[in-house]
Amino acid sequence: MKLRKVLALGLAASLTFSMTGCGSKEEDSKESGSNTENNTGSSATTGGETSGTSGNDADAAKGDLTYASVVLGESYTDLKTSIKWIHHKTDREEDGTIKAYIAEFNKLYPNITVTTEGITDYQEDSLLRLSNGDWGDIMFIPSVEKAELSSYFIPFGTTAEMDTLINFADNWEYNDNCYGIGYMGNAQGLLYNAAVFEKAGVTKLPTTPDELIAALKLIDENTDAIPLYTNYAAGWTMGGQWDAYLGAITTGSTTWLNQEFVHTAEPFANNGNGTGAYALYKILYDAVAQGLTEEDYTTTDWEGCKAMINNGEIGCMVLGSWAVAQMKAAGSNPDDVCYMPFPITVDGVQYATAGPDYCYGINVNSSAEKQAAAMVFVKWMVEKSGWCDFEGGYPISKTAPTSFAFEGVKIVSNEAALAGEEDYMNMMNSESELSFNAGGDAKVQRIVEAAATGEKTFDEIMEEWTKAWNDAQKECEIEVLH
């Protein structure tokens, strides 16, 4: 079976796995009727809501309101109030997407008015608003201490209960309660153009670094497309993206990144089997050194690359699944833009890490009436809007339809640091100046530079990283265990 046919059907019979984002998003969004893309009151739910009652909820207690208790289309159908939601999706605010979703929501709940505000510098501004209470009823939760969650937000339910309904229920967990629900999930894989791969003669998607380099060579030989686009000039597309594949994807271990890495003497050693940090970054070095990237890495264009991969001028790019929707929307060939697991296999298994993007939170200080309306709206957005799927996101709801599929791939999350060692990685990043997953774009850009000029071999770069890491372990007095 030809790869193109497999992609068009959204199946993977001839592949090791199936890919997300290979179908038309126009059909995916028909249910919501839209297309999408960086205080007083006295009502709340009662236990009767689980059986679908509506009526007047004015006498219900705030504490009974949960995500699970809401039955969309049955609960709170008589509720009349207005709520405000602040978020970071200014692009979707400007292109009318969010407005269209709200219009669909209002077909089911015509008496709940939802106003929104997209904020450009969201991380900073949202924290300021959170501190002074000037933000409304729903927000995407910024970086706050988990111990402070109950001071700002109401729980959606117990973590155990929410885990049956959504993915990543423990992301904003405190005292066994879930305070945040992602609007979409992000998975780590490889963005690629299916038409380019087919034209090049790639009949099976790569599952190892060697197979990827071989595929890039076919693209170079048989098409006019740039095999791998580095996005060097943007900066954040370097360390910010390549570092994201460290951990379970490259090692098969969910404890390596946040628990073992800081204690490892040679984390950048060549394992000899296409796994580990060495294999990850060597893909980039080899692609550049072998002329399988753009001619001049200093002239890459982040905005321009979106249309380029859409129209077949680029074969693939290393980006999270969040980029799928942007690339699909950038031209007339959305079906050609697809996503696959990262090509590293550990003991016969491919791994992908996934986690939530920003998460909805509901204001603890809003009236019971507004909290109920907010709960209804959040549940509708998660389960009925189709927003997550349109954005190419890893699914949040465990019940809503999704086109995202990594069949035959193990989806995992990197486990948190051990108690008492939460600051170790920050200390090591600062002392070594390598800054993994913390803005270390320069170190990855240097890989591109060295490969393009021949100034240093890849092994020499890894030796430099190892020395910096070992020196940092001594300076930070971190015990070497591995």
N, C-alpha and C positions, 0 to 999 in steps of 0.2 A: 504494500500500500504506500502510495506516495505521501511524503510528509505534509504536503499542501492539503491533501484531502483530509488527513487526520486533523489538521488544525482547523479546517473549515467546519468539520463536524464536532469539534471540541472533544474528540476522543484521543486515545493514545494506544491503539491496538498494536502499532508497530514500534512503539517507543517504550522506554523503561518506565515512563510516567506521563501524565498529562499536564498541560500547561493552562494557566489562567489567562484571561484576557484575550482569548482567541476567537470569541464570538462577537457579534455586533452589539454594542452597548445601547443602540437605539431600541432594540427589542427588550433588553434588560430593564430599561427605564419606563416602559409603557405603563406598568402598573401605577407608577407615581405620576405619570404624565409629564415628566420633565427630564432635562438633561443637565448634568453637573460636572467641576475641577476638584501653591502655599498660602396702705398695706394693712389693711384690715380685712377680716373675713372669718368664716367659721365652718368651712367644710373640709372634710377629708374622707378617706375610705373607711368602710367598716368591714367586718368579717363577711357580711352579705355580698360584698363586691365579687368575691370569688365565684359566686353563683350567677353573676351577671346582673345584679340589681343596679338600678340607676337612681331615679327619684331625687329627693332633696337630701343632700349630705350635710346639711348645716349643723347637725348635732353629733356628727361623727368625731371620734378622737383622732388627733394628729398621729399618734403613735401606731395606729393600725394601718397606715398607708405603706404599701410595699409594691414593688414592681410586679411581683407574682399575683398580687390581689387584683390588679387591673385587667379587665377583659375588654379589649378594644372593640368599640362599637356598642358595648353594653354598659360598661361602667362610666359614670359621670356624664351621661348624655345630656342631662339637664343643667350641667354646670355652666355658669356664665361669668367669665372673668377675663382679665388680660394678664399676660406674662411677658417678661423680657428675657432675651437670651443674648449673651455676648460671646463672641467666638473669634478665631484667628483666620477664618476662611474668607478673606476679603475678596478673593477671586470669585468665589461662588455667591458672594453678596452682590458683586458688581455685574455678573453675567445673568442674574435673575434666577439662578438655580434654587437658592434657598427660598426665595419668594414663591417659586412654583411648588416646592414641597409643602410649604405652609398652606397654599391654596388647596392642595390635595387633602391635607390634614383637615382643613375646614369643611370639606365635603362630609366628613364623618362627625366633626365637632365644630359646627358653625358658630357656636357661642363662646369659643375660646379664642381670644385675639392674641396672636403672637407677634411681638415686635423684636427686631434683631439689630445688632450692631457688630460690624466686622472691625476689628482693631488690628492695625498694621504691626505695631510693636507690642504684640500680645503678651509675651512672657512678662515684660516689665510692667506694662500698664495694668494687666489683670491682677498682679500682686498688689499694686497700689489700690485698686478698686476693692479688692478683697479686704484689705486692712481697714478701709473707711466705710465699707458696706454699700458702696455706690456701684452696684452691678446688676441688679435685677433679681431674677428668679432661677435662671439656668446659666451656667458658665462652663467652659472647658477648664478643668481643674489645672491650675499652674503648679509650679514646684513648691509644695508646702510640706511641712513635716507631717508624717502620718498621725502622730499624736494629736495634731491640731484639726484633723478632719471633722470630728464631731462638733467643733466650735463653729465651723463654717457650713457644713452640709448635713443633710439627713441621709440615713442609710437607705439603700434600695432594698435591703433585706439581708439576711445572714449570708455569709460567703458560701456556705454549703448549699443553701437554697438557690442562690444566684448561679452557682456553678452548674446547675442543671439546665439553666436557661441561656447563659452567655459564656463566651470564652474570655479568659483573663479576669475572672471575677475577683481574684486576689491581688490585682494590680494596685488598687486603692483600698486595701483591707486594713481594718484596725479593730481589735477586740472582736474578731470573728464576724464583723459586719462589712458589707461592700458599699463603699461610698462613691464609686465612679464606674461608669460604663463607657467603653470606647465608642467613638462614632465610626471608626474603622480600625482594622488591624493592619500591621505592616509585616510582610514576610521578606526574607532576604533571599534573593535569587539573581537571575540574569535577564535583563530586558533584551529582546532580539526581534529582528524582522523576519518573519516566516518566509516571505517571498524571496528574500535574499538568500536565506539558507537553502531553499529549494533550488533556486537557480544555480547556486554554487555546487549542488550535488551532495549536500549534507542530508543523508537519509535517516540518521539516528542522532538524536540530540546528545551532546557530549556529557559524560558523567565523571570524567577525570581531567586534570590539567592537560595531559598529553592529547586527549581527544579534542579538547577545546582548541588548542594550538593547531591541530590538524584541520579542524573546521575553519579556523581563521585563514589558513593557507589556501583552502579551497575557495573561500570567498575572494581572496586576493587574486587567485589565478583565473577564476571563472566569472567574475562580475566586476563592475566599476565601483562597487561600494567600499567604504572604509571598513575593514573587518572589525576592529575594536576602536571605539572612540573614547579617548581618555578623559576628555573634559578637564584637562590640566589647568587651563587658565581660570576656571571658576574657583579653584581652591578647595572649597568645601566638598566638591565632588571627588576629591582625592582621599585624604584621611577619613573624612566623614562617611565615605561609602565603603572603601576597602576594609577599614578597621571593623566594620559591622559584621564581617564574616569570621572574625576570630571567635574561638570558643567551640561550641558544639558542632557547627557546620564543618570546621576543618579538623577537629579532633575526635568527634563522636562523644565527647564528654561534656555533660552539662555543668560540671564543677570547675572545668579548666580555667575559664576566663576570669571569674571573680574570686576563686578560692585557691587555685594552684599556680596561676601565672606568676604572681608576685613572689612565690617561693621556688620558682624553677630556675636552675642555673643556666640552662641553655634552651630557652623557649623558642629560639629561631634556628635550631639545628635542622639539618636535612634528614628527615625520617627515611628517605629513600623509597617511599611508596606513594608519593603524591598527596600527602596529608600534612596537616600542621601549618603554622604561620609561614614557614619557609615556602611551602608549595603555593600558598595563597598569593603572596607578593611576587613570587617568581613568575607567575602568569603574566603580570603586568610587565615585568622586566623583559621576559622573552618576547612578548608581543611587540614591544617597542624596538628591541634590538634586531628583530627579524623583519622590521618594516611592515608590520601588520596593523599599524595605527595611522592616524592622520600624518600628513607630511611635515607639518610644523605645529608641534604641540602648543606653542605659545599663542596660537591664533584660534584655539577652540572657542566655541560660542555656545554657552548654555541654552539661551533662548532659541538660537538657530538650530541646535541639534534636535529639537523636538520635531520640527518639520522634516529634517533630514532623515531621521529613522523612519518616520511615517511614509516618506516617499521612496525609500529604498536606497538612500545614499549612505546609510550606516548599517552594518550587520548586527552589532550588539553593543551594549553598554552595561557597566556594573553600577546598578542602581536598585534601591528597594522597590517593592511592589507599589508604593505610593506613586511612582512615576508613570505607571501604566496609563492612567486616565489622561494625563497631560499629553503624552505622546500620541495617544489615539485621537485626541481632539485637535492635533496640530496639522492635520491634512486630510486628504480624501481616501486614505487607505487604513482605516482603524482596525480592520480585521487582520492586517499584516503584523500589527504590533502585539507581541505575545511575551509571556514570562515563563521562565523555567527555573528549576532548582539550580543552585550553584554547583558547577562541575567538580566536586570533590567527593570521593567515595571512601568510607572508612569501614574496612572489614566487610565489604559487600553492601553497605548501607549508605544511602544519601540522607543527609540531615538538612533541615531548614529550621531556622529560628523565627519565631513570630511573637509579636506583642502588640498591645493597643497603641494607637496614636493618642491624641488628646481625648480625655474622657469627660462625659457629661457629669455635672454635679448640681444638686438642687439646694437652694439657699435654706439654711436652717431657720433663718429669721423671717422668711416669707410667711404670709398667712396660710392657714390650713387649706383654704380655697385655692390659693395660687400654687401651693405645693402639689395638690391633687392634679391641677391642670398641667403642671410641669411634668409630673410623673406620667400622665397620659401621653403628653407630647413626646417625651423621651422614648417611651416604649414604642410609639408609632414610628418615630424616626429610625429606631434600631430594627424593628421587625417588619415594617410595611413600606418604608420610603424607597428602599433600594439604593440609598446613597452609598453605603459601604461597597456594594457590588459595583456600582457605576465607577467609583474611584479606583477600582481594581484592588480593593483592600482584602486582606485576609478576613474571613467572616467573624463578626462579633456575636450575632445571634446564632444559637444552635438549632433554631427552628426555621429561620427564614431561608428562602432559596438562595443559592450562591453559585457562581460560575467558576469560583476559584478551586482549583484541584491540583494537588501535587501527589498523584497516585504513586504508591510505592516508595514514598519519601516519609521519613519520620519527622514529625513536627515537634519541636521541643523548645524550651526556654532555658537560657543560661541562669543557673541558680545564683542567688544573692551571696554576698561575702559572708564569711563566718562572723559570729558575734565577737566584737572586740577588734575586728579587722576591717571594719567598714571604710576607714580612711586610707588603708594601705595602697590601694590602686592610685588614688589621688596623689599620695606622697611619691610613689614611684614614677608616675607620669611627670610630676613637676621636677623631680631630681634628675631623671634621665633625659628630660626634654623630648621624649618620644610621644607623649600625649596620645595614647591609644584611646579611641572613642572619646576624645576630649579636645578636638580641634587640631590634631596632629597632621595637618595637611602637608606641611613642609617636608616631612620625612618621606611621604609617598611621592610628592613631586620630585624629590631628589632621585628616586628610583627611575622615574621617567627621564630625567636629565642625564643620569649616568648611563642608562641604556642607550640613549640617543647619541651620546658623544663617545661612548666607550671609555669614559674616564675611569670607571671602576667596574669590576665584575660584581655580579650579584652576591657572591660569597663574601666579598670584601665589605659590602654594605651590611650584610648580616653579622659579620664579625664586629663591625662598629656598633651595631645595635646591642649585641651581646655584651660588649665591654661597658657601654653606657648603662645597661640593665644591671650588671653585676656591681658596678661602682655605686649605683643607686641603692642596691640592696644593702651594701656595707654602710653607706651614709645614713640610711633610714633604719638600720639595725633590724632588718627583716631576715628571719632565719631561712636559709636555703634548704629545702626538704627534698627536692626532686632533681 
